[in-house]
């Protein structure tokens, strides 16, 4: 028995990312909720059938949760009289979506396995299914995370990367979470699916760097199309443009090809071509989709293990939108 303990410990030290807690387990729910993966995948499949945009939204929801005080489902908590949640913070308000999908899946999981599976693990599995059903990779996910009992609107402002930030700031925010520049490039590839609101990139179209002119690096044809879609007036701010206009609902490596062709939508995407190290990775992924798929799965595991709660920390929420009510003896 002691020999097995040291083998597991050595494995954790040598082969797992330092972010991965060895309290997480690839077979964590095998005995307690054996149909978990099937329930999650069924819910995600139905959601995508009803709304082709939702796959990207579910993937983004996972990112926005993990980057604020770790992966703990704090993003799912609604405001109460005693708790200000994260949903209405800048970067999330009128932007992050998919909460109802998580609610439905959680309800189905609770019916099959009451008080067993955390909302955090559900988000993690949902994001993988969203990628897979969009044509992307499938990767093994260690489970056993627990849910937070708090949230922080201020932490969203401080920790969540913004599309308006320079590469140095975004890199620093990734580094603060234990992720590296490769994770940054790989996870940016999630923008191969989904849409962005015009206000997130409009300065590139009309007043780049307060110059009164468009971003000179933006492809001329794309610039013309975007200026037509997002005219320089306030009422176009919430119009949607595809992050990858070529295959907006298919998870592939076209995002990286777009960057090579100066056709990245967000400034925070296109800046990856302005740094030798990140540009080299972009070129590689633009030519080798299978390399991107492999690395995307690995980086998603890294991200999914930021600041996780395990053991007796946190709780298993019954309702993802609310902290469990204290029971009195």
C-alpha atoms as one frame of an Amber mdcrd trajectory, in Angstrom:
protein
   0.000   0.000   0.000   2.816   2.367   0.894   4.533   1.521  -2.401   1.395
   2.532  -4.340   1.224   5.839  -2.471   4.747   6.756  -3.484   4.154   5.705
  -7.104   1.098   7.984  -7.323   2.959  10.831  -5.622   5.895  10.480  -8.001
   3.534  10.428 -10.990   1.904  13.660  -9.824   5.248  15.378  -9.359   6.802
  14.276 -12.632   4.017  14.137 -15.172   1.144  16.343 -14.134   1.035  20.086
 -14.445   1.616  21.751 -11.064  -1.926  23.089 -11.490  -3.369  19.565 -11.400
  -4.284  18.517  -7.908  -3.689  14.838  -7.309  -7.004  14.846  -5.484  -8.609
  15.007  -8.925  -9.229  11.682 -10.600 -10.146  10.586 -14.111 -12.561   8.027
 -12.623 -13.867  10.167  -9.777 -17.569   9.562 -10.508 -17.327   6.054 -11.978
 -19.047   4.501  -8.962 -21.205   7.407  -7.754 -22.499   8.793 -11.082 -21.606
   6.367 -13.891 -23.853   8.052 -16.500 -22.483  11.557 -15.878 -20.670  11.968
 -19.206 -23.688  10.699 -21.170 -26.039  13.097 -19.348 -23.735  16.063 -19.992
 -23.178  15.220 -23.650 -26.895  14.754 -24.259 -27.594  18.178 -22.746 -24.905
  19.899 -24.796 -25.997  18.177 -28.008 -29.586  19.362 -27.494 -28.435  22.901
 -26.701 -26.333  23.120 -29.879 -29.230  21.751 -31.939 -31.356  24.645 -30.656
 -28.661  27.346 -30.947 -25.527  26.948 -33.065 -23.810  29.793 -31.176 -24.121
  28.118 -27.781 -21.070  25.865 -28.159 -18.737  28.873 -28.186 -20.679  30.469
 -25.344 -20.312  27.386 -23.128 -16.588  27.212 -23.826 -16.240  30.911 -22.994
 -18.240  30.478 -19.789 -15.643  27.942 -18.588 -12.802  30.372 -19.351 -14.513
  33.268 -17.567 -15.107  31.114 -14.498 -11.593  29.696 -14.239  -9.772  32.994
 -14.698 -11.467  34.594 -11.708 -10.219  33.060  -8.456  -9.985  29.636 -10.080
 -12.421  27.071 -11.496 -15.110  27.023  -8.815 -18.422  27.844 -10.552 -18.508
  31.236  -8.804 -19.617  32.738 -12.130 -22.900  30.813 -11.890 -24.005  32.378
  -8.599 -26.870  34.871  -8.807 -26.818  38.087  -6.787 -28.485  37.924  -3.386
 -28.942  40.336  -0.505 -25.668  39.139   0.977 -23.665  38.263  -2.152 -22.742
  40.266  -5.241 -22.047  37.789  -7.996 -19.858  37.994 -11.088 -22.486  37.915
 -13.831 -22.927  41.701 -13.942 -19.237  42.604 -13.852 -17.684  44.230 -16.938
 -16.673  41.506 -19.366 -19.552  39.291 -18.244 -22.673  41.474 -18.263 -24.720
  41.164 -21.464 -21.940  38.940 -22.764 -21.509  35.600 -21.003 -24.381  33.227
 -21.757 -25.328  29.580 -21.449 -26.415  29.591 -17.806 -29.742  27.959 -18.640
 -27.942  25.089 -20.367 -25.925  24.447 -17.217 -29.132  24.622 -15.156 -30.816
  21.969 -17.295 -27.836  19.632 -17.249 -27.366  20.085 -13.496 -31.046  19.262
 -12.940 -30.696  16.053 -14.936 -27.500  15.130 -13.092 -29.172  15.776  -9.720
 -32.041  13.509 -10.701 -29.612  10.692 -11.494 -27.011  11.353  -8.785 -28.270
  13.701  -6.022 -25.726  15.936  -4.255 -22.809  14.187  -5.960 -21.459  16.159
  -8.921 -20.228  19.742  -8.574 -21.306  22.532 -10.883 -17.608  23.137 -11.539
 -17.090  19.637 -12.902 -20.239  20.014 -14.989 -18.894  23.218 -16.580 -15.613
  21.425 -17.281 -17.333  18.505 -18.997 -19.745  20.800 -20.836 -16.892  22.793
 -22.383 -15.223  19.612 -23.634 -18.486  18.382 -25.158 -19.072  21.779 -26.780
 -15.690  21.596 -28.505 -16.141  17.964 -29.524 -19.608  18.466 -30.996 -18.238
  21.416 -32.976 -15.720  19.145 -34.690 -12.844  19.639 -32.270 -10.782  17.294
 -30.097 -11.839  15.159 -27.140  -9.500  14.913 -24.169  -9.489  13.094 -20.803
 -10.623  15.284 -17.901  -9.699  14.661 -14.242 -12.678  15.323 -11.962 -13.410
  15.950  -8.298 -13.667  19.746  -8.161 -16.001  21.380  -5.665 -17.997  24.603
  -5.802 -17.234  27.924  -4.142 -19.507  29.535  -1.591 -18.467  33.060  -2.618
 -17.997  35.220  -5.711 -16.113  38.444  -6.445 -17.161  41.131  -8.904 -13.911
  43.035  -8.222 -11.835  39.965  -9.062 -13.467  39.871 -12.502 -12.265  43.419
 -13.172  -8.748  42.602 -11.980  -8.136  39.091 -13.291 -10.115  38.559 -16.503
  -8.155  39.345 -19.703  -9.750  41.973 -21.932  -9.742  42.188 -25.754  -8.500
  45.773 -25.392  -5.318  44.874 -23.483  -1.818  44.602 -24.982  -0.167  41.189
 -25.213   2.083  41.954 -22.228  -0.908  42.466 -19.921  -2.715  39.360 -21.152
   0.459  37.287 -20.783   0.864  38.534 -17.215  -2.695  37.468 -16.374  -2.048
  33.998 -17.779   1.230  33.739 -15.877  -0.542  34.735 -12.650  -2.755  31.659
 -13.121   0.191  29.329 -13.655  -0.299  29.208 -17.410   2.399  30.018 -19.960
   2.595  31.746 -23.315   1.905  28.500 -25.165  -1.345  28.108 -23.216  -2.214
  31.693 -24.180  -1.773  31.033 -27.903  -3.492  27.649 -27.802  -6.492  28.809
 -25.778  -6.859  31.882 -27.996  -7.604  29.297 -30.679 -11.000  28.848 -29.004
 -11.921  31.898 -31.086 -12.229  29.542 -34.029 -15.923  29.431 -33.065 -18.296
  32.094 -31.827 -19.066  35.763 -32.293 -17.986  39.086 -30.800 -19.957  42.286
 -30.304 -18.885  45.219 -32.482 -17.810  47.374 -29.539 -15.013  44.891 -28.765
 -13.186  45.686 -32.009 -14.759  48.877 -33.415 -11.751  51.082 -32.622  -9.770
  48.953 -35.096 -12.205  49.977 -37.815 -12.328  53.744 -37.348  -9.963  55.125
 -34.714  -7.101  52.749 -34.059  -4.780  54.044 -31.357  -6.601  57.430 -31.389
  -5.271  57.952 -34.934  -8.654  58.640 -36.531  -7.827  55.875 -39.021  -8.365
  52.096 -39.189  -5.807  49.578 -37.950  -3.290  49.423 -40.837  -2.627  45.719
 -40.185  -6.269  44.717 -40.777  -6.946  43.021 -44.114  -8.581  45.560 -46.460
 -11.432  43.311 -47.567 -12.270  42.298 -43.990 -12.096  45.962 -42.938 -14.666
  46.923 -45.561 -17.024  44.126 -44.528 -16.731  44.970 -40.826 -17.266  48.691
 -41.385 -20.489  47.807 -43.195 -21.590  45.468 -40.389 -20.489  47.810 -37.585
 -20.955  51.434 -38.699 -19.323  54.070 -36.534 -22.377  54.788 -34.390 -23.442
  53.657 -30.937 -26.436  51.608 -32.032 -24.158  49.101 -33.766 -22.172  48.290
 -30.616 -24.055  45.072 -29.859 -24.140  43.772 -33.435 -22.405  40.415 -33.765
 -19.517  39.484 -36.043 -18.010  35.981 -36.371 -14.598  35.570 -34.767 -13.779
  33.274 -37.677 -15.863  34.316 -40.703 -14.732  31.269 -42.695 -16.082  28.492
 -40.412 -17.776  30.230 -37.487 -19.414  27.109 -36.016 -16.686  24.547 -36.780
 -13.814  24.010 -34.368 -10.727  23.947 -36.597  -7.434  25.773 -37.117  -8.758
  28.416 -39.534  -8.478  30.982 -36.718  -4.684  30.732 -36.956  -4.753  30.975
 -40.753  -6.809  34.144 -40.368  -4.160  35.656 -38.079  -1.436  34.848 -40.624
  -3.541  36.696 -43.226  -4.077  39.736 -40.942  -7.729  38.792 -40.542  -7.988
  38.370 -36.781 -11.125  40.084 -35.494 -10.022  41.174 -32.028  -6.892  43.220
 -31.459  -5.971  40.792 -28.659  -5.949  38.010 -31.279  -4.042  39.805 -34.034
  -1.319  40.953 -31.616  -0.156  37.332 -31.480   1.461  38.030 -34.860   3.420
  40.973 -33.464   5.619  38.865 -31.188   8.199  36.476 -32.653   7.524  33.700
 -30.156   3.734  33.755 -30.399   3.804  34.306 -34.174   5.929  31.180 -34.572
   3.295  29.146 -32.727   0.507  30.697 -34.790   2.295  29.688 -38.016   2.733
  26.146 -36.674  -0.910  25.705 -35.730  -2.060  27.233 -39.035  -0.299  24.405
 -40.861  -0.775  21.519 -38.414  -4.371  21.190 -37.174  -3.695  17.950 -35.320
  -0.931  19.635 -33.351  -3.397  22.354 -32.362  -5.991  19.779 -31.315  -3.491
  17.912 -29.161  -2.190  21.043 -27.479  -5.678  22.497 -27.027  -6.742  19.509
 -24.946  -3.615  19.793 -22.795  -4.087  23.536 -22.238  -7.758  23.047 -21.385
  -6.744  20.581 -18.672  -4.236  23.136 -17.376  -6.899  25.848 -17.295  -9.516
  23.555 -15.746  -7.252  22.986 -12.768  -6.585  26.605 -11.815  -7.260  27.106
  -8.116  -9.591  24.130  -7.783 -11.367  23.294  -4.530 -11.146  19.639  -3.503
 -11.621  17.416  -0.479 -13.553  19.226   2.228 -13.111  22.693   0.674 -16.157
  24.310  -0.906 -19.354  22.340  -1.421 -21.430  20.423  -3.961 -24.201  22.860
  -4.858 -27.698  21.495  -5.365 -28.553  24.526  -7.489 -25.693  26.064  -9.466
 -27.128  29.567  -9.027 -27.157  29.525  -5.211 -24.990  28.478  -2.287 -26.501
  25.563  -0.357 -28.666  26.595   2.559 -27.160  25.874   5.956 -28.989  23.155
   7.800 -29.511  23.593  11.519 -29.143  20.711  13.927
